[in-house]
Amino acid sequence: MSSGYNMDFAQVLKQAFDLESGSLKTQNTSTLVPNQYDTIQLAYTGSDLTEVTYKYGGNTIAVLTLTYSSGKLVQVDKA
């Protein structure tokens, strides 16, 4: 690409890539799910996202249940 722009001038992608594992490093700063996770499973009721399950090494570490009213998200509970 010779547009004259350096698309990653701050080297963010280079710093975020872990050569050893071949994956991007991520930082989880969520207060709902503070634990490390490697898988997220989503469950829907109709077109509404109603459950998010976080897993690490195959073990469930957190489940978020989303509640809707009149088509709008009104509550998130953590189990």
DAMOKA-V513392 format. One record per residue. PSI is psi in whole degrees, -180 to 180 (999 if undefined). OMEGA is omega as a letter, one per 20 degrees, with the letter a starting at -180 (999 if undefined). NEAR is the number of other ideal C-beta (glycine too) atoms within 12 Angstrom. Layout:
PSI:OMEGA:NEAR + PSI:OMEGA:NEAR
This chain:
123:a:7 + 45:a:6 + -9:a:6 + -4:r:7 + 136:r:8 + 108:a:13 + -18:a:13 + 57:a:13 + -27:r:10 + 1:a:10 + 33:a:11 + -47:a:13 + -42:r:14 + -42:a:15 + -29:a:13 + -12:a:15 + 129:r:16 + 107:a:13 + -37:a:11 + -44:a:7 + -14:a:10 + 29:a:8 + 168:r:11 + 138:r:14 + 140:r:17 + 155:r:15 + 122:a:10 + 110:r:18 + 15:a:9 + 137:r:19 + -20:r:11 + -37:a:20 + 81:a:24 + -15:a:15 + 161:r:18 + 141:r:19 + 156:r:25 + -7:a:18 + 140:r:18 + 125:r:22 + 134:a:20 + 140:r:16 + 140:a:16 + 149:r:13 + 110:a:13 + -125:r:9 + 3:a:8 + 131:r:19 + 119:a:20 + -16:a:22 + 137:r:23 + 120:a:28 + 125:r:25 + 132:a:28 + 153:r:19 + 121:a:18 + 30:r:12 + -11:a:12 + 135:r:14 + 128:r:21 + -20:r:26 + 148:r:28 + 125:r:23 + 130:r:28 + 125:a:22 + 131:a:24 + 137:a:18 + 152:r:18 + 125:a:10 + 37:r:8 + 5:a:10 + 141:r:10 + 125:a:17 + -16:a:13 + 145:r:13 + 123:r:21 + 142:r:16 + 133:r:20 + 999:999:15
